[in-house]
Amino acid sequence: MTADASSLTAEDLEFLRRPLYGFLSVAAGPLPPEPRPVWFEATDAGTLQLFTGPDTLKVRRLRRDPRASIVVAAPVGERERWLSVAGRTTVEPDGAHDLCARLAARYWNLDDPARADELAAMLAADQVRLVIHPQTVRRYLN
């Protein structure tokens, strides 16, 4: 395992641009974190972003304490590899719908009418964009 104080490498970004699930945990005060699988996007600026509803529990928790982490692992059958990114998270009011559309195209076959309908419903709902600003990056490649 290696750690880099705050930045993602080019190799990290290449790994994170694959359609893999991330497991997001937010600071929960006295409660233990409860990771949830999420779609995410790594940006050229070295941040990670995802979208969610503005009134979700994770957003309420992040507004109280902006610390979050995401762990992404290679699927079974590949060499063991994972990346953990922790840092301050901002809740952004803009860009969530565009991000949602990009990620749906990455994770789903939008030629499937059921998936296209699910995306339309997601785009009709209020969304915010969460941006994780890495402060600690840990990685493992076996």
PyMOL commands that set and color helices and strands:
alter all, ss='L'
color gray80, all
select helices_A, chain A and resi 10-16+57-64+96-107+113-124
alter helices_A, ss='H'
color red, helices_A
select strands_A, chain A and resi 2-4+22-26+36-38+41-42+48-52+67-73+81-92+128-141
alter strands_A, ss='S'
color yellow, strands_A
deselect
rebuild
show_as cartoon
